[in-house]
């Protein structure tokens, strides 16, 4: 404790504050509750409250520790429970709490009247929030035993614990639980709304399956804890809790199965496990139909099969996620991270129903936190999946838009971007450059296509290095390149084209044994009002053809009378022969 206080004072360990607050809350709760002794037995015909109290005083009831979880039979006629406060007795304002809230009805026997406690009892003056609460009358002696009767119910009886708390301690616990539960439900519902928005915007069903799963789990927890009834006061659901709970469990498994199949990509990573998971969804659908059949036998069978199918389904989804993750599915790791804690808590809670872990009374509340944690983790997994898909889409788009050899835009992508640029041209001058390599067929014929490919790659790199990032460069076909220069006057376009000619010539790529160097002819055309891409390319192509006729390795403008000659090395140019371009 001294070390903890030192860390708090120094501020070096922020987590120490959480530990310290947790210890205070635990100590406050432990010290606030009054000690109780307990006894219970099944209700038998002819029982009276006085008889049960007399038997308790004689030690004829089954003893149990009220501070630990204990399961009471809620079949047949129900169960009697006697709670005896132990000294020191506290006669101040106090409240008896039953947590988690029992299924069905609990009757408390007072001196002259009976008090009914139930999750769906909206007439109760004292609301426990996550528990059943009964304020002990001020006239009742603190040492007097309290008699309760758990009425029979068709639902599964869950283990409960009892506490006798002073009024201020009860209010503190109720407020803390209300804040915790409200925060957990708020997180889960926020993730549901986010998923529904993405499902609508992206038209992707995986977000809808995720939203359905988290929403069903949220409603299940809200019904089991009584949150929908207190504090939300939704009386309409009070008579539908059992039916809706069964349906919601089945619906949550169905949504989780379809979400997991698509999220973890089982078709690719675990195709054999996809079939039993789909069979599980069919079985859950049949349970829902049986539950709505109004046939007693079918309803009872559905109630019996629900828990085994739930355990089987959870295990199957876990195994499928492990297999998919081991085979390289990145989303499967997110699924395991969010699903495993909740599955572990569910398994422990199921074992607790059968008498295990009687001191772990926080398991039900931990399921709320685990649900919120799972919702956040799976949302992060969906975000990661969306980013991965977007990155893959960008890579595919880049591969589709770029020439595989030179890595500049291909003809289709260049035409699309050029059209967009011309649409925004307005009053700024726009220049079009049409570039064609000289004697490229001769290079292919004499040195092979590999040499031609290397020459195209080198020329494309040289052109891209010389142009601005905003200029649109593309391969128009074969040895032809095009470049659209925005905000470029005619004289500046001619200067740029001249630099490109010189840059290609400086690559010194030989054409043949006579050491002729590869060169380029460029035609320049300026944008006119009403021009489209085809018209502009046609004029630039005609200017390039004029440059070819003028002797190649030069620049010619469509609007100029004479081409611009590009000076080259004399000994290399002297042997150049006039032959028609193939």
HELIX and SHEET records of a PDB file:
HELIX    1   1 UNK A    2  UNK A   10  1                                   9    
HELIX    2   2 UNK A   14  UNK A   32  1                                  19    
HELIX    3   3 UNK A   49  UNK A   57  1                                   9    
HELIX    4   4 UNK A  167  UNK A  202  1                                  36    
HELIX    5   5 UNK A  205  UNK A  224  1                                  20    
HELIX    6   6 UNK A  235  UNK A  237  5                                   3    
HELIX    7   7 UNK A  241  UNK A  263  1                                  23    
HELIX    8   8 UNK A  266  UNK A  269  1                                   4    
HELIX    9   9 UNK A  271  UNK A  291  1                                  21    
HELIX   10  10 UNK A  296  UNK A  326  1                                  31    
HELIX   11  11 UNK A  330  UNK A  353  1                                  24    
HELIX   12  12 UNK A  363  UNK A  401  1                                  39    
HELIX   13  13 UNK A  411  UNK A  423  1                                  13    
HELIX   14  14 UNK A  440  UNK A  447  1                                   8    
HELIX   15  15 UNK A  449  UNK A  466  1                                  18    
HELIX   16  16 UNK A  490  UNK A  505  1                                  16    
HELIX   17  17 UNK A  533  UNK A  549  1                                  17    
HELIX   18  18 UNK A  570  UNK A  573  1                                   4    
SHEET    1   A 4 UNK A  33  UNK A  34  0                                        
SHEET    2   A 4 UNK A 161  UNK A 166 -1                                        
SHEET    3   A 4 UNK A  94  UNK A  99 -1                                        
SHEET    4   A 4 UNK A 132  UNK A 135 -1                                        
SHEET    1   B 6 UNK A  62  UNK A  64  0                                        
SHEET    2   B 6 UNK A  36  UNK A  42 -1                                        
SHEET    3   B 6 UNK A  79  UNK A  85 -1                                        
SHEET    4   B 6 UNK A 146  UNK A 150 -1                                        
SHEET    5   B 6 UNK A 106  UNK A 109 -1                                        
SHEET    6   B 6 UNK A 114  UNK A 117 -1                                        
SHEET    1   C 6 UNK A 472  UNK A 477  0                                        
SHEET    2   C 6 UNK A 480  UNK A 486 -1                                        
SHEET    3   C 6 UNK A 430  UNK A 437 -1                                        
SHEET    4   C 6 UNK A 520  UNK A 526 -1                                        
SHEET    5   C 6 UNK A 554  UNK A 557  1                                        
SHEET    6   C 6 UNK A 564  UNK A 565 -1                                        
END                                                                             
